[in-house]
Amino acid sequence: MSDDRVGHRAADLLPEERVAGSADPRAQAEAILAESDEREADPEAAPDSFLERRRSDQTADPDETTR
């Protein structure tokens, strides 16, 4: 994990991440990025999450709605 990537993520913590608080924002950013990388590499890594990947030709047309 690049130091620059961690630095940017630490500087841009989400409001809910800031509220949770951390004595070490860089360590918090490293943990967030590590979990994100793990989920991206293995979508089944988090049993409660579902990652659906579609190609652009598999999306709905703007005229198609569910309502």
C-alpha positions in Angstrom: 0.0 0.0 0.0 1.5 3.3 -1.0 2.3 5.9 1.6 0.8 8.6 -0.7 -2.5 6.6 -1.0 -2.7 6.3 2.8 -1.9 9.9 3.3 -4.7 11.0 0.9 -7.2 8.7 2.5 -6.3 9.9 6.0 -6.8 13.5 5.0 -10.2 12.6 3.4 -11.9 10.6 6.1 -15.6 10.4 5.7 -17.7 12.3 8.3 -18.8 9.1 10.0 -15.2 7.9 10.1 -14.2 11.2 11.8 -17.0 10.9 14.3 -15.8 7.4 15.2 -12.5 9.1 16.1 -9.0 7.8 16.1 -5.8 8.7 17.8 -4.0 7.8 14.6 -5.9 8.8 11.4 -3.1 7.2 9.2 -3.6 3.8 10.9 -7.4 4.2 10.5 -6.9 5.0 6.8 -4.6 2.0 6.4 -7.2 -0.3 8.0 -9.9 1.1 5.8 -7.9 0.7 2.6 -6.8 -2.8 3.6 -10.4 -3.9 4.1 -11.4 -2.2 0.8 -8.6 -3.9 -1.1 -9.6 -7.3 0.4 -13.2 -6.9 -0.6 -12.2 -5.8 -4.1 -9.9 -8.7 -4.5 -12.4 -11.2 -3.1 -16.0 -10.1 -3.2 -17.0 -13.2 -1.1 -14.6 -12.1 1.7 -17.4 -10.2 3.5 -20.3 -12.5 3.9 -22.9 -9.7 4.4 -21.9 -7.9 1.3 -22.7 -8.4 -2.4 -20.7 -7.0 -5.2 -22.4 -7.1 -8.6 -20.3 -6.3 -11.6 -21.9 -5.5 -14.9 -20.7 -4.4 -18.3 -22.2 -1.3 -19.9 -24.2 -3.4 -22.3 -25.9 -5.1 -19.3 -27.4 -2.0 -17.8 -31.1 -0.9 -18.1 -32.1 1.6 -20.7 -33.2 5.0 -19.3 -36.8 4.3 -20.5 -36.9 1.1 -18.5 -38.0 1.6 -15.0 -39.2 -0.5 -12.1 -42.1 1.8 -11.3 
